[in-house]
Amino acid sequence: QVTLRESGPALVKPTETLTLTCTFSGFSLITSGMCVSWIRQPPGKALEWLALIDWDDDKYYSTSLKTRLTISKDTSRNRVFLTMTNMEPLDTATYFCARMASSGSGSYYPNAFDIWGQGTMVTVSA
Amino acid sequence: DIQMTQSPSTLSASVGDRVTITCRASHSIRYWLAWYQQKPGKAPKLLIYKASILESGVPSRFSGSGSGTEFTLTISGLQPDDFATYYCQQYNSYYEQTFGQGTKLEIK
């Protein structure tokens, strides 16, 4: 069974750096084609893709947030991390991690996010 | 950047109705489109991928179609459990994944 679970602080102050952890099970990020992404959702608003890391340690970021984001992984502990610098109140959101099992074999192509974590709410306030 | 535009933003319908939600991409994404269902306080759930392929376990009353820049999600015979918010998402490239703004399906 594939599961993902997000963890991190519920409250951060403006200008601080947020670090979130996605702990997963049921798959490995050393398996070719496997990826984990971070997606966020401000209260009452739409989903916003943030970043993705793949099995080969390639990293992809939202164009609008790339200067503030860093995604990384610890394959031995089945964890993916997201750091976001210079937090501001507009970053208040539920942050989800999700799995992408790329399609193809040999050459891989993106796929939908088939399994999501439950999300973790982060509030940015002084 | 590829923009995704969903319509309508809100849709009112009754149990048993057939409803259609549209998603338009600003550039061709071939068939690299997914649909998700989200209920309040929950994570999104994958319904359809590659524009028309039903995810395992999803009821057959859900269907998807389209290619290029225009896509639709159809629910035939609405059930009480279907009232939720629906999002489309393009995944044409690892470099960029974009969600639509969502369609809230309400009970009439």
Interface residues (C-beta under 8 A of the other chain):
Chain A: C35 S37 I39 A46 L47 E48 W49 L52 D54 D58 Y60 S62 T63 F96 A98 M100 S103 Y109 P110 N111 A112 F113 D114 W116 G117 Q118 G119
Chain B: D1 W32 A34 Y36 Q38 K42 A43 P44 K45 L46 Y49 K50 E55 Y87 Q89 Y91 N92 S93 Y94 Y95 E96 Q97 T98 F99 G100 Q101 G102
